[in-house]
Amino acid sequence: MKAEIHPEYTETQFVCACGEAFKAMSTAGGTVHVEICSVCHPFFTGKEKLIDSAGRIEKFNRRYGRKQA
């Protein structure tokens, strides 16, 4: 590896739009503002929407007159 070309790996504070703040190691350094984190992300909070693809297929078949034999 070449000397003195790699960025510094320092402790960085990440601040979410929801107000949550946490520290992690990063090459960004200082304070980084993020839009979403594990505290407010729907996957982690249990509020995620699941798409009912079976219902959409049935609706398509009813709408366009596709008959099952």
N, C-alpha and C positions, 0 to 999 in steps of 0.2 A: 504494500500500500504506500501511496505517496504521503509524505508528511505535510501537515497543515492544510489539507484541502477538504477535510471532513467537517461537517457542522458540529457545534458543541451539543452534547446530550445533557440537558439540564432539567431541573424540576420546573414544571409549567402548571399554572393554575388555569383550569377550564371553568368558565362561568356560563351556565345555560340561561336561556331566555326565561325559564320558569323560576330562576333565582337560585337553583342548586349550584354549588361550587365544589370542585374536587381537584386534587393535585395528582399529577402523573408525570412520568418522565417523557420528554419530547425534545425534538430539535427546534421547535418553534420558540420556546423560551418566553418568559414574561407571563402575560395574561392573554388567553384566547377565548373569545366569545363564540358559543355554539348555539344553534337554534333548538336542538332537541337532545335529551340525555336519557339515561335509563330510568330516571325518576318520572319523566313525563311522556315517554314513548308508549304508544298504545299496546305494543307487544308485551312490554313488561308490566303495564298497569292492568292488563286483562280487559281492556276496553276495545280490543281490535274488532273490526267488522269482518265477518266471513261471508264471502260471496256464495250464494246458493246457485251453483251452476246447473244442478239438476232441475231446479224450478225454471230457469231461463230456457232450457231446452224444451221442457214441456210447454211453456208459453209460446215458443216459436212454432212448435208443431201444431198447437191449437190455432194459432193465428193464420198460418198458411195452409191449413187443411190437410196436413200430412196424416194419413190414417195408418194405424197399426193393423197388421193382418192377424 
